[in-house]
Amino acid sequence: MTRFAVPRGMRDLWPEDWAKMAWMSERIMGVLIGYGFKPVEPSKIELLETLEAKSGPSIRDEIYWFEDKAGRALGLRFDLTVGLARMVAGRPDLPLPAKFCAISDMWRYDEPQFARYRHFWQWDAEIFGSERVEADAEAISAGVDVLRAVGIGNFEVRISDRKLAEGFLRAIGIGDPARLGGAMRALDKRGKLSRSEFLGELRSIGLGGDQVEKVLEFVSIRAPIEEGLSEARGLGLKGEMAEEGLRELEGLADALKGFGIGREAVLDLGVVRGLDYYDGIVFEAYDRGGEDIGAIFGGGRYDGLCGAYGRDIPGTGLAGGIERMMLSLERSSLFPRLRSGPLVFVASANDAVRVEAIRMAQRLRALGIPAEFDLKGRSLRGQMEYASSSGIPYALIIGPKELGKGVVRLRDLGARSEEELRVEDCLKKLSDLAGSFARYR
């Protein structure tokens, strides 16, 4: 291993990675803009107090933070929601609801593992200024349409409500804030733990046998949302908070019908989401063929978040991991035919036609055909070797004889075949070939 390796949890992105990310980003942004979200970019570096405002000082253990030369405590953002909430809270002139979206990179000081990096990319969409469940339903619908737009069709969105979960825990006697927080964290980790590990987590925070059994019954509910709500009502949940959570979920189920979302929506009472700023409906989407990847998008309501930045505005939204979606697409061979570099190398037979090769490369580029030409003064053979080893599929060869006849030679470097074409015919063929790829970058 070289001593100049990237830091743990980081990775380099090569052209093939960027081609996939560019293709995905184009489709994701197309969906979000269609829903009325406006693209923005929050600051990548925040004041540490901004990041701690809702997550508390303990967030320092989970993020990258440092002091600048002036002694200011700063941190790299760990998501986009916090930055967007800060932005909106500071703009009292914005008409509400305000809908914003972004695709950008984050940093978290997590333990690196499969499908989880310390530097990663997310897409995000947030709705500020509506307390209605239709806003939560729209966020879920936007996420569903994003998955469909990139080709992921076999998925489910697991939905719950933190008010329902917290109301249930209070109803069974877990009212102490420390124990309540511990129980919520245990619920959040449930999917990553074995049954015995989950039981151990519950007992470690002081839950008795009867309480543990009730928690197990609660988190066992996972069914299409209307069936699941019927099961939840059957638990006989008491208390205003639990009742409010149930009413919100029932309203959400009705709203989702308007968006055409049916059995993809699943009530899963074990979903609470790990970030403490969530305070209502929460949800996570999973690829049914690759649940080991983790949630491919998640989100929920955070009516108290903007208040931490000086202005009480209800909010809801969602975010999805680009790398996780890439893994899902790669596993199922769902990526279209993509290229991340030149389609054609313009080769000059000798020095006398090098300027013509440059002109031809420029002409190709003007037509939207990615092209490269020789920058090292190589022989024709050397140019062909370079183009082939670089993975460029076609070479357009210009020579004095060809110029005199108004033709060029087009060589397929993979098939090792060559044909002589009129310049205009060659340009049309290359344009058609360029159009056969989903995207160029």
C-alpha positions in Angstrom: 0.0 0.0 0.0 1.3 3.4 -0.9 2.0 5.8 2.0 -0.2 8.3 0.1 -3.4 6.3 0.4 -6.7 8.2 1.0 -7.8 8.5 4.6 -9.9 5.7 6.1 -13.5 5.9 5.0 -12.8 8.1 2.0 -12.5 7.0 -1.7 -11.5 8.4 -5.1 -14.1 8.8 -7.8 -13.0 7.7 -11.3 -14.6 8.6 -14.6 -16.9 5.6 -14.6 -18.2 6.6 -11.1 -18.8 10.2 -12.3 -20.7 8.9 -15.4 -23.1 7.0 -13.2 -23.5 9.8 -10.7 -24.1 12.3 -13.5 -26.7 10.1 -15.1 -28.5 9.5 -11.7 -28.3 13.2 -10.7 -29.9 14.3 -14.0 -32.9 12.0 -13.4 -33.2 12.7 -9.7 -33.1 16.5 -10.3 -35.6 16.1 -13.1 -38.1 14.5 -10.8 -37.6 17.0 -7.9 -37.8 20.1 -10.2 -41.0 18.5 -11.6 -42.4 18.5 -8.1 -41.6 22.2 -7.7 -38.4 21.9 -5.7 -35.8 24.7 -6.4 -32.2 23.6 -6.5 -29.9 25.3 -3.9 -26.5 24.5 -2.3 -26.1 25.1 1.5 -22.6 25.8 2.8 -20.4 22.8 3.2 -18.9 24.2 6.4 -21.1 25.4 9.2 -20.5 26.9 12.6 -20.2 24.1 15.1 -23.0 25.7 17.1 -25.3 25.4 14.1 -24.7 21.7 13.9 -25.2 21.3 17.6 -28.3 23.4 17.8 -30.7 20.4 17.5 -28.3 17.4 17.8 -26.5 18.6 21.0 -22.8 18.5 21.9 -22.7 14.7 21.4 -22.8 15.3 17.6 -19.1 16.2 17.9 -18.3 12.4 18.1 -20.1 11.8 14.8 -18.8 14.6 12.6 -15.6 16.3 11.4 -15.1 19.5 13.3 -12.1 21.8 13.9 -11.0 25.3 14.8 -10.0 27.7 12.0 -7.1 30.1 12.3 -9.2 32.6 14.1 -10.2 30.1 16.7 -13.8 29.6 15.5 -15.3 26.2 16.0 -16.5 24.8 12.6 -17.8 21.5 11.3 -18.3 19.8 7.9 -22.0 19.3 7.3 -23.4 15.8 8.0 -26.6 16.3 6.0 -28.4 18.9 3.9 -31.5 19.3 6.1 -29.7 21.4 8.8 -28.2 23.8 6.3 -31.5 24.2 4.5 -33.4 24.8 7.7 -30.8 27.5 8.7 -31.1 29.1 5.3 -34.9 29.2 5.4 -35.1 30.4 9.0 -32.9 33.4 8.0 -35.2 34.4 5.1 -38.5 35.8 6.5 -39.2 37.2 3.0 -39.7 33.7 1.5 -43.3 32.8 0.6 -44.4 29.6 2.3 -44.4 26.8 1.7 -40.9 26.9 0.4 -39.5 23.8 -1.4 -35.8 23.3 -2.0 -33.6 20.5 -3.2 -29.9 19.7 -3.6 -27.5 17.0 -4.6 -24.1 17.3 -2.9 -21.6 15.7 -0.6 -21.5 15.2 3.2 -19.1 14.0 5.9 -19.8 11.8 8.9 -17.3 10.3 11.3 -19.0 6.9 11.2 -17.3 3.5 11.3 -16.7 2.7 7.6 -18.6 -0.4 6.5 -20.4 -1.9 3.5 -22.3 0.9 1.6 -21.2 3.5 4.2 -18.4 6.0 3.7 -17.2 8.9 5.8 -17.5 11.2 2.7 -20.6 10.5 0.6 -23.2 12.0 -1.7 -26.8 12.6 -1.1 -29.9 14.0 -2.9 -32.3 15.9 -0.7 -35.7 17.6 -1.0 -37.4 19.7 1.8 -40.7 21.4 2.3 -40.9 24.3 4.7 -44.1 26.0 6.0 -46.7 23.3 5.8 -47.9 21.3 8.8 -50.3 19.2 6.7 -49.9 15.5 6.0 -50.2 16.2 2.3 -46.7 17.6 2.5 -45.3 14.4 4.0 -47.1 12.4 1.4 -45.6 14.6 -1.4 -42.1 14.0 0.0 -42.7 10.3 0.0 -44.2 10.5 -3.5 -41.2 12.4 -4.8 -38.9 9.7 -3.3 -40.9 7.0 -5.0 -40.8 8.7 -8.3 -37.0 9.2 -8.0 -36.6 5.4 -7.5 -38.8 4.7 -10.5 -36.9 7.3 -12.6 -33.6 5.5 -12.1 -35.1 2.1 -12.7 -35.5 0.7 -9.1 -39.0 -0.8 -9.2 -39.0 -3.5 -6.5 -39.0 -1.4 -3.3 -41.1 -0.6 -0.2 -41.4 2.6 1.9 -41.6 1.8 5.6 -43.5 4.4 7.4 -44.1 5.2 11.1 -44.5 8.2 13.4 -42.2 9.2 16.3 -45.2 10.6 18.2 -46.8 7.1 18.1 -43.6 5.4 19.2 -42.9 7.9 22.0 -46.5 7.9 23.1 -46.4 4.1 23.2 -43.2 4.0 25.3 -44.7 6.6 27.7 -47.9 4.5 28.0 -45.9 1.4 29.1 -44.1 3.4 31.8 -41.0 4.7 30.1 -41.2 8.4 30.8 -37.8 9.2 32.1 -36.0 11.2 29.4 -32.8 9.1 29.5 -34.6 5.8 29.4 -37.0 7.1 26.7 -34.1 8.3 24.6 -32.3 4.9 25.0 -35.5 3.1 24.0 -35.9 5.2 20.9 -32.2 4.5 19.9 -32.8 0.8 20.5 -35.8 0.9 18.1 -33.7 2.7 15.5 -31.0 0.0 15.7 -33.4 -2.9 15.7 -32.9 -3.8 12.0 -29.2 -4.1 12.5 -29.4 -6.3 15.6 -30.3 -10.0 16.2 -33.3 -10.7 18.4 -31.0 -11.4 21.4 -29.0 -8.2 20.8 -32.2 -6.2 20.6 -33.5 -7.7 23.8 -30.2 -7.0 25.5 -30.4 -3.3 24.4 -33.9 -3.0 25.9 -32.9 -4.7 29.2 -29.8 -2.5 29.5 -31.9 0.6 29.8 -34.0 -1.0 32.6 -37.1 -2.4 30.8 -38.8 -5.2 32.7 -40.1 -8.4 31.1 -43.6 -7.2 30.5 -42.3 -3.9 29.0 -40.0 -5.9 26.7 -42.9 -8.1 25.5 -45.0 -5.1 24.7 -42.1 -3.4 22.7 -41.7 -6.7 20.8 -45.4 -6.7 19.9 -45.3 -3.1 18.9 -42.3 -3.4 16.6 -43.6 -6.6 15.0 -46.3 -4.7 13.1 -45.2 -4.4 9.5 -48.0 -4.5 6.9 -49.4 -2.4 4.0 -50.3 0.8 5.7 -54.0 0.5 6.1 -53.7 -3.1 7.3 -50.9 -2.0 9.7 -53.0 0.8 11.1 -55.8 -1.6 11.8 -53.3 -3.8 13.7 -51.9 -0.8 15.6 -55.4 0.3 16.7 -55.8 -3.3 18.0 -52.9 -2.7 20.4 -55.2 -0.4 22.4 -52.7 2.4 22.6 -53.6 5.1 25.2 -52.5 8.7 25.5 -52.8 11.9 23.5 -49.4 11.6 21.9 -50.0 8.0 20.6 -53.5 9.0 19.4 -52.1 12.0 17.5 -49.5 9.8 15.8 -52.2 7.4 14.7 -54.3 10.2 13.3 -51.3 11.6 11.4 -50.7 8.2 9.9 -54.3 7.7 8.9 -54.3 11.1 7.2 -51.1 10.2 5.4 -52.5 6.9 4.2 -55.4 8.8 2.6 -53.1 11.4 1.0 -50.9 8.7 -0.5 -53.9 7.3 -2.4 -54.0 10.6 -4.2 -50.4 10.2 -5.3 -51.1 6.7 -6.6 -49.0 5.0 -3.9 -50.5 1.7 -2.8 -48.8 -1.4 -1.5 -45.3 0.2 -1.7 -46.3 2.0 1.5 -45.8 -0.2 4.5 -46.5 0.6 8.2 -43.4 -0.4 10.2 -43.6 0.7 13.8 -39.9 -0.1 14.3 -38.9 2.9 12.1 -38.0 6.0 14.2 -35.0 7.4 12.3 -31.8 8.1 14.2 -31.5 11.9 14.0 -33.2 13.6 17.0 -34.7 16.4 15.1 -37.5 14.2 13.7 -40.7 14.7 15.6 -43.6 13.2 13.6 -44.1 11.0 10.5 -40.9 9.2 9.5 -40.1 6.8 6.7 -37.4 4.7 5.0 -37.3 3.1 1.6 -35.6 -0.2 0.9 -34.7 -2.1 -2.3 -36.4 -5.5 -1.7 -33.6 -7.1 -3.6 -30.8 -5.6 -1.5 -31.8 -4.7 2.1 -28.3 -5.3 3.2 -27.4 -2.0 1.5 -29.6 -0.1 4.0 -32.2 2.5 3.4 -31.9 4.0 -0.1 -33.9 7.1 1.0 -35.4 8.2 4.3 -36.9 11.3 5.9 -39.7 12.7 7.9 -41.2 15.6 9.7 -39.1 18.0 11.8 -41.4 20.8 13.0 -39.0 21.9 15.7 -35.9 22.2 13.7 -36.2 25.7 12.2 -37.1 27.0 15.6 -33.5 26.2 16.7 -32.4 28.8 14.1 -34.7 31.5 15.3 -37.9 31.0 13.4 -40.7 28.4 14.0 -41.6 26.9 10.7 -42.9 23.3 10.2 -40.9 21.2 7.9 -40.7 17.8 6.2 -38.5 16.2 3.7 -36.3 13.3 2.6 -32.8 12.4 1.5 -31.2 9.5 -0.4 -27.7 8.1 -0.6 -26.2 8.3 -4.1 -23.7 5.5 -3.4 -26.4 3.2 -2.0 -28.6 3.7 -5.0 -25.6 3.0 -7.3 -25.1 -0.3 -5.6 -28.8 -1.2 -6.1 -28.6 -0.3 -9.7 -25.3 -2.2 -10.3 -26.5 -5.3 -8.6 -29.6 -5.5 -10.9 -27.7 -4.3 -14.0 -30.1 -1.4 -14.3 -27.6 1.2 -15.5 -28.0 2.1 -19.1 -25.1 2.2 -21.6 -22.9 5.1 -20.3 -19.6 6.6 -21.4 -17.5 8.9 -19.3 -14.9 9.9 -21.9 -14.3 10.6 -25.6 -16.3 8.6 -28.2 -13.7 9.3 -30.9 -10.0 10.0 -31.2 -9.0 12.2 -34.2 -5.7 10.8 -35.5 -3.4 12.6 -37.9 -1.4 10.5 -40.4 1.5 12.9 -40.3 2.5 16.4 -39.2 1.1 18.0 -42.4 -2.5 17.3 -41.3 -2.3 17.9 -37.5 -4.0 21.3 -37.8 -6.8 19.6 -39.8 -7.1 17.0 -37.0 -7.6 19.8 -34.4 -10.2 21.4 -36.6 -12.0 18.1 -36.9 -11.9 17.6 -33.1 -13.4 21.0 -32.6 -16.1 20.3 -35.2 -17.0 17.1 -33.4 -17.2 18.8 -30.0 -19.5 21.5 -31.5 -21.8 18.7 -32.5 -21.8 17.4 -28.9 -19.6 14.4 -29.8 -16.8 14.0 -27.2 -13.5 14.0 -29.1 -9.8 13.9 -28.4 -6.7 14.4 -30.5 -3.0 13.8 -30.2 -1.1 16.1 -27.7 2.2 14.3 -27.8 3.3 14.3 -31.4 3.0 10.5 -31.7 3.2 8.5 -34.9 -0.1 7.2 -36.3 0.6 3.8 -34.7 1.3 5.4 -31.4 -1.9 7.4 -31.6 -3.9 4.2 -32.3 -2.2 2.4 -29.3 -3.1 5.3 -27.0 -6.7 5.5 -28.1 -7.2 1.7 -27.7 -5.5 1.6 -24.3 -7.6 4.6 -23.2 -10.9 2.8 -24.0 -11.9 5.2 -26.8 -14.0 3.1 -29.1 -13.5 4.9 -32.4 -10.7 6.6 -34.3 -11.2 9.1 -37.1 -8.1 9.1 -39.2 -7.1 12.1 -41.3 -4.4 11.8 -44.0 -3.2 13.9 -47.0 -4.8 11.5 -49.5 -8.1 11.4 -47.6 -8.2 15.2 -47.4 -7.7 15.4 -51.2 -10.7 13.2 -51.7 -12.9 14.8 -49.0 -13.1 11.6 -47.0 -11.9 10.3 -43.7 -11.3 6.8 -42.3 -13.4 5.6 -39.3 -11.9 2.8 -37.4 -13.8 0.7 -34.8 -11.1 -0.1 -32.3 -13.0 -2.8 -30.6 -14.0 -4.7 -33.7 -10.8 -3.8 -35.5 -12.7 -2.8 -38.7 -12.3 0.3 -40.8 -14.3 2.1 -43.4 -13.8 5.1 -45.7 -16.6 7.7 -45.5 -17.4 11.2 -46.7 -16.8 13.7 -43.9 -20.5 14.5 -43.6 -21.5 10.8 -43.6 -18.9 10.1 -40.9 -20.1 13.0 -38.7 -23.7 11.7 -39.0 -22.6 8.2 -38.0 -20.7 9.5 -35.0 -23.7 11.6 -34.0 -25.9 8.5 -34.1 -23.4 6.5 -32.1 -23.2 9.3 -29.5 -26.9 9.3 -29.2 -26.9 5.6 -28.3 -25.3 6.3 -25.0 -27.5 7.5 -22.1 -25.2 10.3 -21.1 -21.7 11.7 -21.7 -19.5 13.5 -19.2 
